[in-house]
Amino acid sequence: MTDAAAQVEAAKKALAEAQAALAAAEAASASVAAEAQDLLEKTAEPTTAEPADAEPKTAEKPDPVEGPLTTAEVSAIRDGYAFEGEVLEMGALVNGDALVDVPVRIPIAMLNRHGLVAGATGTGKTKTLQVLAEQLSAAGVPVFAADIKGDLSGIATAGTSSEKLLERTDSIGQDWQPAASPTEYFTLGGVGTGVPIRATVSSFGPLLLSKVLGLNDTQESSLGLIFHYADTAGLPLVDLSDLRAVVQWLVSDEGKPELKNLGGLSSATAGVILRELISFANEGADAFFGEPEIDTSLFLRTNAEGKGIVSLLEIPGVNDKPALFSTFLMWLLADLFNDLPEVGDIDKPKLVFFFDEAHLLFKDASKDFIASITQTVRLIRSKGVGVVFVTQTPKDVPSDVLAQIGSRFQHQLRAHTPDSAKALKATVSTYPTSGYDLGEVLTTLATGEAIITVMNEKGAPTPVAWIACGRRGGRWLRLMLR
C-alpha cells in the first residue's frame, strides 16, 4: 500500500472515532436533561397529606413577650442582684415574662438599713411581709410584726401544695417546699390570746402619751412638765390612775407652788389632760398600762434549731384604737433602742421589726414626736435592729424617716383621684433612673408584683427591678386568735 493510501485510511478511522464520541456525549446530555426534568416535576407536585395515624408535630412555643428592658439592662440587673453573703430570695425579674435566670435578692446584712413595703390595698404587701419574715426566721434572725388582719398567723403552720401554687413558683424558678416558722403570739394588755404586752406610764413617756391622747403642742409641753415633776419627786407613774392623781395634785392649792418656778400648770390645760385621760381609760386603755412591764429582749430569741422566733402582736382586739397600737409599737422600738448595746455593722440583724399601718403613727403627729421617731430610726441600726415600714404610699412616711430607708418594695399604686395621682408622681420622683416608665408601670403591676431597689453590700442602691414576688412555705390564711 502506498503512503497516500495509508494516510486516507488513518483519516477515515479518526473521523469514525470522533463521530462515536460525539454520539456518546449527546446521549449523556440527554440523560442529564431527563433527570433534571424529572426532579423538577417531583418538586412541583403537591404535598401529599400525612396518614391519619402519623404522629402530630409538636407545637412551637410562642415567642417570649417583649419587655421594656434591653438585653444590656437585663444583664445589669442580673449583676446588680448577685451578692456573696446570705440573701433573701424575693422573686424573678419581669421583662414581659418572668426571667427565671435573673433572680432578685436582698442581702440579709443590709436589712438593718431599714425598708419600706408600700402599695394600695390588696396588692400583695402582706404577702411580701410574709416572704420576708419566713426567710429571716429560717436564717436565724428574730422577727417582730403586728398581725393586723390575722393573715400572718399562718406562718406557724406548714403550707399545703396546690397546682396553682406550684405553677406560680415554677414560673419564677422557685423550688417551693412547705415549712413552718417558730411563732409566738402577743397581745396589747391581754386583750385577746397571747402574752400580754404592758408598759408603765413612766416608760411610755409624755411624747407617746400625748400622741395617743391627741394633745396639741401646748398641752404636750405641759404633760412633759408633769412627767418631769413626777420623776424629780420620785413619784412612780405605773398606770393612768397614778398620772391622774399627780395632775390633780399639781392644780390643787397645795400643789400649785410645786411648779411655780417652772412656769406652772394652768387649770384649763390640766382639765383637758384629765378629761382625755378619763376618756382614754373608759375605752379600756387601763389594761395596757401597768406592771409587769414587757421585757423587749423576749423578741430577740432563736429556738433550739437556730431559727429566729417570729413574735406576732395580735391587733384585732384593739383595731378600733389605731393610734394606740401604732404608738405602742413605737414604744417597743424606743425601748429596744434604750436597752440594746451598740454592735455596729454585723452579718445579719439581731431583730427585724415590721411596722404595719405606719401611716397611723405619723398622722397628726407633733414636730417633737416626728423628731423622736427619726432619731430612733436613724440610730437603732447601730444596735442591730432593722425596721420595715408597711403602708400605702411613701408619702405616708415623713421625708426625714424615708431618707433612712435602704430597701424599697413598691406594689401597685392607683391614680384614680387628683390626690392619688399626685402621690404617684411624687413616688416616681424618688426612684433612681431606670429603663422603666414608672408612672405607667406602677399603675399596672399585677397582684404579687413589685418594683424593688435595695442597698447592696457596698451600701450603693441596686438597679430598679420589676419582679414577680416569690411564695414561701408557710400557710396563707386568716387565723383570728380569740
Phi, psi and omega in degrees: 000135181287165179299325182293319181294321179298322181292324180293319180296319179296322180293318179298319180296318179295323180294318180297319179295322180293320180294323179294319179295321180295319179296320179296321180294319180295321179295319178296320180296320179296323180295316178298317180297320180295318179296319179297317179296320179296318178296319179298318180294323180294318180291335180277349181290142177296147180292130180284147180293145178290144177300154185299330183270008179289148180290135180291147178286145178292131181292138180288142178288142179293151178296146178301147177293132181287132182256178183283345186262146174280168178300321180294321180291322176297317179297321179295322178291319178303314180291325184291338181249019175264107184245158183270324184276191178296142183225163169255128179276117185260338181149199183239150178296138175256122173221075192085289172252164174289131181260102185294342180270006177234076179287148179247128188228167174233130174292126181301324183298338184265002181287345174281003170271008173074167183206169178221127172245116185230158178158158180293166180301133176082016183259357175115014181298314183293326176296320177298318178300318180295317178301316179294313185297316182294318180290323177298315179300315180297332180273002178089018180255119177297151183228140171236134179210148173271126181266086188299310185253000183088003183292324187285343183302337182293344182290349177283349183237136178298138181286170178245141183285153174210160181299319181294319180297313182293325176298319179294310184291324177296324183293340179246014175075027182256130176271094187283134175224136179293140180202148177248150178251142177295124189227139173234150185245140180231155176226157176279117176066017180079012178278096185121194181253121181150177179289124182290138174254118177232159176221151172281154180299322180300313182287332177296318172085161184289327182295311181292320180293323177298322179297316181294320183281347180073035181280152175277181186299319181294315180293324177297319178297318180294322178294324175298323178294322178295316178297320179299316179297314182299320180292317180294321182277357179072030180265116180287131175254091184272312181229183185293330179294326176297317181293318178299321180297320180292317180298315180297324178294318185289341177256003175279166180300324181286329186266342183305319181297340183298328183250009184301318181284351181252011179107344176077171179232117182289149180296325181294315180294318178299322179297318178297314182298316180296318180296319179293323178294318179295316178297319180298316180293322180294337177280000178099009184289343178305330183292339185270347182243135179147194180240155000286142178280142182296139174268108187293350176293345176301335184276358185250035186251157171240162178270185184296335180272001180087005177278144177289136179281132177268116179261116182252125177268116180286128183253333187311328181291342181231025183290352174270004178232063186300322180295327181292309185289327178292323179288326176296321176300320179294324177296318178301317180294317179295323179293320175299318180299319182288329187267330187279147177279163175290135178233349180069210179276125181234168185295327176207152184298155173281337179197141169244126189249113180267121185253086183285155181052047186297335182298333180293331180290322188267348182296127177057026180280147179285166178298320180295323180294315178298319180297321179295317179297315181301317180295318180298313181295320182295321189263340187289342178295331178287349174267003178084020182246128174257143180241129176244114178274134180241120183202187186272316178224154177302337179295342179291342183253129180304148185300325180294328176282319180300329181293344181270358189268130182260331183240133183229132176237112182248110174276185187304139172247146179249142183235058184269349181229162178303321180293318180290327176295322177294319178296322178297314180298319179294322179295315180300322183292345183269356182265151174296161178298138182213179178276006182260150164270087189298329178300327177273316185298316185296336179268353183242004178299137176281163175301131182090002174251155182205157168263131187227144165212136184231178177263127181280182187293345177262003178088007179260152180288143176279164176300148176293131183227139174265119186235153166264114188289147180279175174235145181256192192269354180281165179281142177258111183202170171251107181250103183270111182280116180233000000 
